[in-house]
Amino acid sequence: MSIHKSDIKKVTTHQLQTMKDRGEKISMLTAYDYSMAQLIDGAGVDIILVGDSASNVMAGHETTLPITLDQMIYHASSVIRAVSRAFVVVDIPFGSYQGNSSEALRSAIRIMKESGAHSVKMEGGAEIKESVIRVLSAGVPVMGHLGLTPQSIYKFGTYAVRAKEKEEADKLIADAKLLEECGCYAIVLEKIPADLAKRVSEEVNIPTIGIGAGPHTDGQVLVMHDMLGITKEFKPRFLRQYADVGSMITEAVGNYVKDVKSKDFPNEKESY
């Protein structure tokens, strides 16, 4: 189903809160370029995340750590030019906000000014409190991110489910409440037990958006390349693949190569 231009109403933080309050689930997907963002926006997704997952799916890095602020701004600018309705959130990349609230503010302002994005996302709880407060004080909306935080992957040493033990679960709940108190408008919960995600979603008033966090969060997010079957090697339990676009592309390109080699393309009708 595509959305007609006349029906477009820009999604805002206020609308996202209203959606939680009335029990309407929030849909969120990643995009990193103009063409894909246009398709996703046209299909009616509420939030587009310009994720630092671009480091993996666009640049081929093993982790999200190598991507730079300049590269994130480039991807975000491309997405913003395509979007009519969705709320666009941009990850502040690793090393651009941790431990230095002044740098966090500079990074957030650069993203907002140079890309035209609507919000930034930051990973962590109490550890990044000062940075979150500083960014929010400048009027920049902040989405939090708790649970499995990929920018800290070398600290975790694994992409396994987080917060299974009581101590880590209690900290996650405390961090979620802290992020709400600071003024974050939403929190991503990644790869945590469904029961814990349910508890967090009930105990904070702001929307929660899950990825591998069960059905009780206020919304869901997936990486677009994963749910479309473009990335072949990544098949975690939480991923539902909605299409096998990767195979379609391989087949189409194979047919093109065959037609060029056999001199079938271009034919007379395709020539001037």
C-alpha positions as CSV (number, residue, x, y, z in Angstrom):
1,M,0.0,0.0,0.0
2,S,1.4,3.4,-1.0
3,I,0.4,6.7,0.6
4,H,-1.1,9.4,-1.6
5,K,0.7,12.7,-1.5
6,S,-2.5,14.5,-0.4
7,D,-2.8,12.2,2.6
8,I,0.7,13.0,3.9
9,K,1.0,14.3,7.4
10,K,4.6,14.7,8.7
11,V,5.4,12.4,11.6
12,T,6.6,14.2,14.7
13,T,7.7,13.3,18.2
14,H,4.3,14.5,19.3
15,Q,2.6,12.0,17.0
16,L,4.9,9.2,18.1
17,Q,3.8,9.8,21.7
18,T,0.2,9.9,20.7
19,M,0.6,6.6,18.9
20,K,2.0,5.0,22.1
21,D,-0.8,6.6,24.2
22,R,-3.5,5.1,22.0
23,G,-1.8,1.7,21.5
24,E,-0.9,2.2,17.8
25,K,2.3,0.4,17.0
26,I,5.2,2.4,15.4
27,S,7.0,1.2,12.3
28,M,10.7,2.0,11.8
29,L,13.2,0.9,9.1
30,T,16.7,1.9,8.1
31,A,17.6,3.7,4.9
32,Y,20.9,5.1,3.8
33,D,20.3,6.6,0.3
34,Y,17.8,8.6,-1.7
35,S,16.2,5.9,-3.8
36,M,15.5,3.4,-1.0
37,A,14.3,6.2,1.3
38,Q,11.8,7.3,-1.3
39,L,10.4,3.8,-1.6
40,I,10.2,3.2,2.2
41,D,8.7,6.6,2.9
42,G,6.1,6.0,0.1
43,A,5.1,2.7,1.8
44,G,4.1,4.5,5.0
45,V,6.9,3.8,7.5
46,D,6.7,6.1,10.5
47,I,10.4,6.5,11.3
48,I,13.4,6.1,9.0
49,L,16.6,5.4,10.9
50,V,19.8,6.5,9.1
51,G,21.7,3.9,11.1
52,D,25.4,3.5,11.7
53,S,24.6,0.0,10.3
54,A,25.6,1.7,7.1
55,S,29.1,0.8,8.2
56,N,28.1,-2.9,7.7
57,V,25.6,-3.0,4.8
58,M,26.9,0.0,2.7
59,A,30.6,-0.1,3.4
60,G,31.3,-3.8,4.3
61,H,32.8,-3.2,7.7
62,E,32.5,-5.9,10.4
63,T,31.2,-3.5,13.0
64,T,29.5,-0.1,13.2
65,L,32.6,1.5,14.7
66,P,34.5,2.7,11.6
67,I,31.8,5.0,10.1
68,T,32.6,8.7,10.5
69,L,30.4,11.7,11.3
70,D,31.0,13.1,7.8
71,Q,29.8,9.8,6.3
72,M,26.7,9.7,8.5
73,I,25.9,13.2,7.4
74,Y,26.3,12.2,3.7
75,H,23.9,9.3,4.2
76,A,21.4,11.4,6.2
77,S,21.4,14.2,3.6
78,S,20.6,11.6,0.9
79,V,17.7,10.2,2.9
80,I,16.2,13.6,3.9
81,R,15.9,14.7,0.2
82,A,13.7,11.7,-0.4
83,V,11.3,11.9,2.5
84,S,7.9,13.5,2.6
85,R,6.3,11.9,5.7
86,A,8.6,9.8,7.9
87,F,10.4,11.1,10.9
88,V,14.2,10.8,10.2
89,V,16.5,9.8,13.0
90,V,20.3,9.7,12.6
91,D,22.8,7.7,14.6
92,I,25.6,9.8,16.1
93,P,28.6,7.5,15.3
94,F,31.0,5.9,17.7
95,G,33.6,8.4,19.1
96,S,31.5,11.5,18.4
97,Y,29.7,11.8,21.7
98,Q,31.0,9.4,24.4
99,G,32.8,11.0,27.3
100,N,32.6,14.5,26.0
101,S,29.3,16.4,26.1
102,S,30.8,19.4,24.1
103,E,31.7,17.0,21.3
104,A,28.3,15.4,21.5
105,L,26.6,18.8,21.1
106,R,28.9,19.7,18.1
107,S,28.2,16.3,16.4
108,A,24.4,16.6,16.9
109,I,24.3,20.2,15.6
110,R,26.3,19.2,12.6
111,I,24.0,16.4,11.8
112,M,20.9,18.6,12.2
113,K,22.3,21.6,10.3
114,E,24.1,19.8,7.5
115,S,21.6,16.9,6.8
116,G,18.3,18.5,7.8
117,A,17.5,15.4,9.9
118,H,14.8,15.6,12.6
119,S,16.5,13.8,15.5
120,V,19.7,11.9,16.6
121,K,20.1,8.6,18.3
122,M,22.7,7.8,21.0
123,E,23.6,4.4,22.6
124,G,23.8,4.0,26.4
125,G,22.3,5.1,29.7
126,A,23.9,6.7,32.7
127,E,27.3,6.6,31.1
128,I,26.2,9.2,28.5
129,K,23.8,11.2,30.6
130,E,25.8,14.5,30.3
131,S,26.0,14.2,26.6
132,V,22.2,13.5,26.3
133,I,21.3,16.4,28.5
134,R,23.7,18.7,26.6
135,V,22.2,17.8,23.2
136,L,18.7,18.1,24.4
137,S,19.4,21.5,25.9
138,A,20.2,22.7,22.4
139,G,16.7,21.7,21.3
140,V,17.8,18.5,19.4
141,P,15.4,15.6,19.9
142,V,17.3,12.5,21.2
143,M,16.2,8.8,20.8
144,G,17.9,6.5,23.3
145,H,19.2,3.0,22.6
146,L,19.6,0.3,25.3
147,G,20.3,-3.4,25.5
148,L,22.7,-4.6,22.9
149,T,24.5,-1.5,21.9
150,P,26.6,-2.3,18.8
151,Q,29.0,0.5,19.3
152,S,30.1,-1.3,22.5
153,I,30.5,-4.7,20.8
154,Y,34.1,-5.1,21.8
155,K,33.2,-4.6,25.4
156,F,30.4,-7.2,25.2
157,G,32.5,-9.5,23.0
158,T,29.3,-11.1,21.6
159,Y,26.1,-10.2,19.8
160,A,24.1,-12.4,22.2
161,V,21.0,-11.4,24.0
162,R,21.6,-8.8,26.8
163,A,20.1,-8.2,30.3
164,K,19.2,-11.8,31.0
165,E,20.6,-11.5,34.5
166,K,18.9,-9.4,37.2
167,E,21.7,-6.9,37.7
168,E,21.9,-6.0,34.0
169,A,18.1,-6.0,33.7
170,D,17.8,-3.6,36.7
171,K,20.3,-1.3,35.2
172,L,18.5,-1.3,31.9
173,I,15.2,-0.3,33.6
174,A,17.0,2.4,35.5
175,D,18.7,3.7,32.4
176,A,15.4,3.8,30.5
177,K,13.8,5.8,33.3
178,L,16.9,8.1,33.3
179,L,16.7,8.7,29.5
180,E,13.0,9.6,29.9
181,E,13.8,12.0,32.8
182,C,16.5,13.6,30.7
183,G,14.0,14.3,28.0
184,C,14.5,11.6,25.3
185,Y,11.3,11.1,23.2
186,A,11.8,7.4,22.5
187,I,14.1,4.4,23.3
188,V,15.3,1.6,21.1
189,L,15.5,-1.7,23.0
190,E,17.8,-4.2,21.2
191,K,18.1,-7.9,21.8
192,I,16.7,-8.2,25.3
193,P,14.2,-10.7,26.7
194,A,10.6,-10.0,25.7
195,D,9.4,-9.9,29.3
196,L,12.0,-7.2,30.2
197,A,11.1,-5.2,27.1
198,K,7.4,-5.4,28.2
199,R,8.3,-4.2,31.7
200,V,10.3,-1.2,30.3
201,S,7.5,-0.3,27.9
202,E,5.0,-0.3,30.8
203,E,7.3,1.6,33.2
204,V,8.3,4.5,30.9
205,N,5.8,6.9,29.4
206,I,7.8,7.4,26.1
207,P,7.6,5.0,23.2
208,T,9.9,2.0,23.1
209,I,11.0,0.5,19.7
210,G,12.2,-3.1,19.7
211,I,14.6,-5.1,17.6
212,G,14.8,-8.6,18.8
213,A,12.9,-7.5,22.0
214,G,9.6,-9.3,21.5
215,P,6.1,-8.1,20.7
216,H,5.4,-5.8,23.7
217,T,7.4,-2.7,22.7
218,D,5.5,0.3,21.2
219,G,7.1,-0.2,17.8
220,Q,9.6,-2.3,15.8
221,V,12.7,-1.6,13.8
222,L,14.6,-3.8,11.3
223,V,17.6,-3.1,9.0
224,M,16.1,-2.7,5.5
225,H,18.8,-4.8,3.8
226,D,18.1,-7.7,6.3
227,M,14.3,-7.7,5.9
228,L,14.5,-7.5,2.1
229,G,17.0,-10.4,1.9
230,I,19.8,-8.3,0.4
231,T,22.2,-9.3,3.2
232,K,22.4,-13.1,2.8
233,E,24.6,-14.2,5.7
234,F,22.7,-12.5,8.5
235,K,19.7,-14.5,9.7
236,P,19.1,-14.0,13.5
237,R,16.0,-15.4,15.2
238,F,14.3,-12.0,15.4
239,L,14.5,-11.3,11.7
240,R,11.5,-11.8,9.5
241,Q,12.5,-11.6,5.8
242,Y,9.7,-10.0,3.8
243,A,11.2,-10.5,0.3
244,D,14.2,-12.1,-1.3
245,V,15.3,-9.0,-3.3
246,G,19.0,-10.2,-3.3
247,S,18.1,-13.3,-5.4
248,M,15.9,-11.1,-7.7
249,I,18.8,-8.7,-8.3
250,T,21.3,-11.6,-8.9
251,E,18.9,-13.2,-11.4
252,A,18.2,-9.9,-13.2
253,V,21.9,-9.1,-13.6
254,G,22.6,-12.6,-14.8
255,N,19.9,-12.3,-17.5
256,Y,21.4,-8.9,-18.5
257,V,24.9,-10.4,-18.8
258,K,23.5,-13.3,-20.9
259,D,21.6,-11.0,-23.2
260,V,24.6,-8.7,-23.7
261,K,26.9,-11.7,-24.4
262,S,24.4,-13.3,-26.8
263,K,24.0,-10.0,-28.6
264,D,20.2,-10.0,-27.8
265,F,20.5,-6.7,-26.0
266,P,20.0,-4.1,-27.3
267,N,17.6,-5.1,-30.1
268,E,16.3,-3.0,-32.9
269,K,13.4,-1.5,-30.8
270,E,16.0,-0.5,-28.2
271,S,18.2,1.4,-30.7
272,Y,17.8,4.9,-32.2
